[in-house]
Amino acid sequence: MAVPERDQKTEIVERRLKAGSSTANGRIPAVIDKTPLKDGKTREKRIFEGAAIMLYLCEKYDYENRLNYPYDTDQYWEAVEWLGQANHFFRYAPEKIEYGINRYQTETKRLYSVLNQRLLQQKEENKTAAGTPASTSGDARPAGRDDSGPWIVGGKMAIADLACFSWINWSEWAGISLDAFGEVKFWAERIDRRPAVKKGLDVPEPFKSKEKMSSKEEEGEYAKMHSNWVMEGQKKDMETHK
């Protein structure tokens, strides 16, 4: 989109993000858009939550609809539908509550299955095979980029894919393997290989979380660290909002 940007790392584990610092409720992800208005006036537009951020950036700066579809088309609203808690019970809860783990992992698997079926449907409708407009339009694609699909909406990778990829890419954290969801696994691997995605994953620092899951020992320590700050934050919130 060629929009100048500056990244700021937030030490969420240490809970340094204060309400009002960049968003209404002190949550991340968040952006502050300081782009001057057409009349030259300055402003600070604050947006939080991933889906809202993606929609905002596309509406404001994706003039050629490279990452979304024209407003009010069927594909636009389909994408919005796909911009949508296994992680808490499996990783964050101080006690392994079997009911919670089973319930939320089952729901996560159901959502993976829904996505798998959607990709199969897109594949069968032949919207994304090589030779479609999505794979032949525009300039020569960057090395390493696979545009062949299938994609969630239409014949190109768009914000619906990026939104879903952001949590599918971290399936290990929820304790779920993608091996049982072939189309989802292939789709996620194609997105992960794209140079721009790799660049984005390393903002504001190199994405090494998956490496933390390489052994049971590292996995346990990593989960314990995150569990501690989640439970500490919950305790503070309970004290504040008695």
Sequence and secondary structure as in RCSB ss.txt:
>XXXX:A:sequence
MAVPERDQKTEIVERRLKAGSSTANGRIPAVIDKTPLKDGKTREKRIFEGAAIMLYLCEKYDYENRLNYPYDTDQ
YWEAVEWLGQANHFFRYAPEKIEYGINRYQTETKRLYSVLNQRLLQQKEENKTAAGTPASTSGDARPAGRDDSGP
WIVGGKMAIADLACFSWINWSEWAGISLDAFGEVKFWAERIDRRPAVKKGLDVPEPFKSKEKMSSKEEEGEYAKM
HSNWVMEGQKKDMETHK
>XXXX:A:secstr
           GGGT   TTSSSSSS SSEEEE    TTS    EEEESHHHHHHHHHHHH TT SSS  TTSHH
HHHHHHH   HHIIIII SS  HHHHHHHHHHHHHHHHHHHHHHHHHHHTTSSSTTSHHHHSSS   TT      
 SSTTS  HHHHHHHHHHTTGGGGT  GGG HHHHHHHHHHHHSHHHHHHHTSSS   GGGGGSSHHHHHHHHHH
HHHHHHHHHHHHHHHT 
